[in-house]
Amino acid sequence: MSTAKQMRSAARLYAVQALFQMEAAGQSADAVIREFEDHRFGATYEDGEMAEGDVDHFRGLVGDAVNHQARIDQMTDRALVEKWPIARIDPTLRALFRAAGAELAEGAAPPRVVISEFVDVAKAFFPEGREPKFVNAVLDHMAREAQPGAFSD
């Protein structure tokens, strides 16, 4: 995996963590972005080193997720089962759908790449669960809505 790809992957993971933290702690996007850039990107802790992330990609994902949250949440709601709106799902998954939705709606990466990357993020948070398959299905639906021309099937 190239260093640039690894840095974008790390930025996606950090964006999910940042969006989760914003919701859980009621922090602003600017405060969380600053904290992540100052204390997480490339930091070394007792249990290992944090990956260096693509700062611009991270800022873009968090900013777009915040700026377009209503649109992304509506897109997510349409992909979820009727009785499970986004407000009722796990907060980590909610953050993941917001970050992925931002990239699907505003980013330049192909939808299948975005889906694959965020399924990997789901596997990092839920290594033993069914959530990665759920994430794959929801993101596929969201991607087809956000970029219908990207799918030929």
Beta strands, then each sheet from edge to edge (+ up, - down):
strand 1: 44-45
strand 2: 48-49
sheet 1: 1+ 2-
end
